[in-house]
Amino acid sequence: MHPERPGRKSPPSIRNEGRHDFSATLSHDEFARLDFSMTSNFYVSQNLYPGIISAWTKRQKNIFEKKIGRAPKRRQEIRPFMKTDPIWQIWSSLKRNNQEMSYQTRGEVIARQIDIISKKSNKNKKPYSKISLNPNLTIPKYITTVDIHCMPGGYNSDDGKGFYSGFNYDTASLFLATGGELGKWNDGAGWSNVAFIKQKLPDFKPKKILDLGCSVGHSTLPLKQAWPDAKVFAIDACAPLLRYAYIRSNELKVKINFSQQNASSTEFPSNTFDLIVSTMFMHEIPQKPLLQIGKEIFRLLKPGGIMLHNEQPQYHQQPIAEQFFREWDTFYNNEPMRCAFRDMDLKSWITKSGFNIEQFSTSMAPGARKTKRGIKTSKNGFWFMIYSKK
């Protein structure tokens, strides 16, 4: 999903993003400003990113080896050398500026309309989905103390009131960050999950599905659309995301059961679900609660049930220099748990969670999208799938 992926074409306009009745209304100038952010993001990713690779391979690597007397063994050794390189400094500064510029533009859009949308959401309308919020739920500190991705207010905006973070996340957020690679409705990762499962288990027909850390439901809705007879449940700890997810699913006419719960300790009975999934969720969880979540997943799955996490590749699968470039988000984009996840021993996590290591596998899976003829996958795999069976 990274815009740095080689071979990306010219960036799409924000106007191509899917819009429903509760989507933010953008003026001509706001579209233009967000399109500029998109173009700037692509320039930094496609034009400057190759430059920092060259800065390392053709300049800083030689300096490192001359001074240290060997090649680097750990990505942390590269940082002091690359931080002084002007190309890396320019790339890093512009990348961070693009993030802040996006939030500034979208923040103005949302501030202008959130009261209107809030009143609009109170109008009587036949709902497709259900929602259950828990005002007494203790929100984990790793959520409340971090404005994740530098997003103002983080996921639990306004101390859990309203739906600012949800509105924000569905307003050119993923579309801009991924260069439109997730498709019109930003559901490409969700369809990749579906395509992966259908390819691996063509006869699998889950009756009950749980999506962990559902956010606004971008990756949740494909689960119901792929298996319409299944009951799909989606949880998140943050009410502002869920309120918007509920509105969005109703607008798109997809029935989901949303509830505010901590994935470490849910209210569901044991042996409830045939399939439990998450998308870009695990790398935002500290190691201790992540182990609790693993054990909870094992408890919730029926015997023979499937667990699937769509994530980012482990660092040990990448060259050391690539590891350094990819840890940028931890230092400059408020993702403090990212490196710990990508360094973790997944096999150890699997066994401590209760799963049989023989049922565990990881693989890269292609992007996917829904078409009139079915699910269409891309040629190249770029999603990291963590799979296990109970």
N, C-alpha and C positions, 0 to 999 in steps of 0.2 A: 504493500500500500504506500510505500515511500515514494515521493516524487523523484528521489534520486535514482530510482530504478532506470537503467539504461533503456533507450528506445522509446521513451515517452514522446507523444506527439505534442502539438501545440495545445496549450491549456484551454479547456472549455470555458464558456461564459457562465457566470453565476445564474444567469437567466435560464440555463438548462436544468437547474435543480428542480425537483418535483415540488409542487405547491398544492396545499389544501386550504380549506376555508380559514384555518387558524394560523397559517403561515404569515410571517411578517410581510408587510407591504413595503417595498423598497422604491424610493424615488429614482429618477434617471441618474442623478449624481451618486446616489448610494450604490446602485449597480455598478457604476463606473469605478467608484473607489474600491469596491470588492473585486472587480475584475482586474484592477491594477494590482491588488494584493495577490491575486492568483498568478498573474503574469510575473510579478516580482518573485514569488515563491518558486515558480518554474525556472526563472533565470538563475536564482541562487542554487537550485538543485541540479539543473542540467548543465549550466555553464561554469559555475564556480566550484561545485563539488568535485569535478574531475581535476580542478586546479589544486585542491588540497591533497588529493591523492598524489599528484606529481610533486607537490611541495615536500611530501614525506619521502617518496621513493627516490627522487632526484636530488634532494637537498638535505633535509633533516636526518634521514636515515644514515647518510654518510657521516654527518657530524656526530651523530650518536655513536656509531661504531668506532669512529676515530677516537672519541673521548673515553668510551667505556671499554672498548677492545673486544666487543662481541655484538651480536644482534640482540635486540630486545627480547626478553622472555615473557614479559607481562605488559598489558596495555598501559598500566599505570606508569611505566617507565617512559612512555612516549610523550605523555602530557607536558612535562617541563620543556621539552624541545619544540613541540608544535605550538605551544601557547605563545612563543615569541615570533612565530613566523607570520609575516604580514598578510599572506593570502589566507591563512587560517583565521586570523583576526578579522579580516574583512568578511569572510564567509560566515563566521560565527555571529558577528554583530548584525549583519543583514538578516540572518535567519531569525535571531531573536526579535529584531525590529519588525519583521513580517508578522510575527505572532502578536506583538503588541498592537500593531497597526490594524490587524484584523479585529481584535477585541474592541479597539476604540471605535471603529466604524460600526460594528454590530451593536455595541453598547448604546450608541446614540439611537439606532433604529429601535432597539428594544425599549429603551427608556421612554421613547415617544409613544409607544403603542401598548405597553404592557397593561395599563389600566383599562384600555379599550378591550383588549383580548380577555382580560380577567372578567369584565362584566359580560362579555359575549359568552364566556364559558358557563355562566350561571343560567343561561337560558335553557328551558326545558327542551330536551332532544332525546329521542329514543336511543339508548346506549347499546352498543354491541358488546363492549367489554365491561368488566367489573373492577372495582378498586377498593382496597382496604388499607387504611393508613393507621399507624400506631404512634400517637403523639408521645407516648411514654418510652419509646425505643431510645436507648442510649446510642447515639451516633459515634462510631469509632473515632478515636483521636487522629488516626492517620487520614481521615477524611476532613475533620473540622480544622486541623492545624495546617493544612496545605491547600493553597489555591492551585489545584492540579492543572497542569498545562498552562500555568499563568492565567487561568480563567478567573476573573474577578468574582470572589465569593465561593469559588470552588463548586463542587457538586451540591453541597447543602446550603445554597445561597439563602440569605435573609433568615438565618437560623431555622431553616426548614419551612418557612412560610412561602406562600405564593408558588410560582413556577418559573422564576427568572432563569435558573440554570438550565431547565428543560427548553425554554424558549430560545435561550442562547445557543444550546447545543444543536437545535434543529434549524438554526438560521445561518446557513452557509458555513457551518463549522467543519464537519467532516468533508463536505464537498470541496471546500477550499484546501483543507489540510492534505487531502489525498489527490488533489488535482482532478476531482470528478471520477476517480477510478472505481469508486464503489457504486456508481450508477446514479440514475435520476433520484432514487429514494434512499440513497446511502445504505442500501441493504446488500451490497455485494458480498460482504463477509458472511452474512447470514445465509446467503444462497451457496456460498462455498462450503459452509458447514453441512447444508442439506446434500449438496452434490457429493461430498466426501462420504457421508453415511450411506447414501444410496448406491454409490459405487462399491463400497466395502461390504455392505449388507443389503443387497437388492430386495430381499424378501422381508426386511425389517419394517414393521408397522407399529410404531409406538402408540399406546393409548393415552399415556400421561407423560408430559414433557415439562421440564423445569429449566428456565433460563436464569442464570445467576448474574447479578450486576447488570440488569437489563437497560439501564439508562433510559432513553426515550423510546426504546423498542425498535431501533433500526434493524437489529439482527434477530429480534424476536418474531416479528410478523411473518418472515419466510417459513418459520417452523409450522405455524398454523396453515399457511397457504400450501405448504408441501404435504402436510398430513391433516387435511380438513376435518377428519373424524376424531382427531386427538384433542384432549383437553390440554391447553397450554397455559402454564403458570409462569409468571415472571416476577422476580423480586429484586429490590434494590433498597439500600438503607436510607436513601434520600428522598423525602417527600416531594420536593420541587421537580425532580426528574419524573417521578411516577405520575404526578398530576398532569404533566404535559403528555407523558406517554399514553395515559388514558384518553385524553382529548384526541391525540393523534391517531390512535388505533380506531376510535369511533369514526373519525373523519374518513379513514381509509377502509372502514367497514370490515375490520378483522377482529375477531373475538379473542381477547386475551384476559386472563385473570391476574391482575396486578395486585401485589401486596408489599407493604413496607416491612422488610425483615432483614436481619443480619445473616449473611450466608454462613457464618460460623456456627450459628445455633438457630435453626428455623423452627417453625411451629408445625411442620408437616409430620405425619406419622412415619415410622420406619417402613421400608419396602413399599414405597408409594409410586416411584417413577420408573418408567422404562428407559427414559433418556434424560440426561442432565448435561447441559451445555453452558459454555461461557465464551465471550468474544472480547478480546483485549481487556481482560479483567484481572487475571492473575498477577500481571506485572505491576499492578498498583496496590498490591496487598503485602504487608510485611510478612516475614517468614513464619512467625509464631501463629498468627491467625490463619495463614495459608495452610498450615498443617491441620488446624482445627476444621477448616473448610473441607480439606481432603477427607477427613474422618466423617464429616457430616454428609458429604456426597455418598460415601460408602453406605452409611446408615440409610439414606433415603432411597437408594437404588434397589429395585427388585432384583432377586437372583437372575443373572443373565442380562441385567440392565447395562446400558452403555453410558460412559462418560466421555465427553469430547470438549477440549478446550482449544480455541483458536488463538494462537499467541505469536510471540516473536522468537526466533531461533535462539538456542543457547549459545553463549559466547564461544564455547569450546569448538563449535562447528564453523567458526569464522576465523580468518587470519587476524593476527594481533592488531595490525593497523586498522582493520575494519572494525574491530571491537572498540578501539579508541574513538573512531568517528561516531559510532552508534551510541556511545555513552554520553554524547552531548546533551541529550534530553535530561539526564540526571542532574547535570551541573547547571544547565541554563534554561530548562523548561519545566522545572518543578515536578520532576518524576523521581523522587528519592528512592523508591523501591525497585526501580527498573533494573539496575545493575545486579542487585541481590537475586532477583528472579532469574536473570539470564546466566548467572553463575551457579545457581542451585543444582543439586543432584536430583534430577527428576525421578530416577529409579528409587532413591531412598525415600522420597516423598510418597511415591506410589505405594511402596511396601508398608511404610508407617501409617498410611491412610487405611490400610486393610486389604488392598488389592493384591492379586497374584501377579507377580512380575512377568509371568509367561503370557498374561493377557494384555500386557502393556506394549505400546509402540508409539513412535513418533515419525512424522513424515512431512514433507512439503506438499502442499496441495495448491492447485490452480485457482485463480479467481473465477467467479461465476456470476451469471445474471439470469434472470427469468425472461424468457421470450414466449411468444405465442406458441411456439413448437416445443416448449419445454425448457429445461435448464441448459444453458450453453456455458461451457468452461473455456478459459483462455488456454493458450499453448504452454505458457510458463507457470510453474508453481511458485507462489510467493507467500503463502500462508503456512505457518508452522502449526501442525495439528498434534495434540497430545491426546492419545486414545487409550481407553482401557475398558475391560468388561468385568462385571462383578460375577 
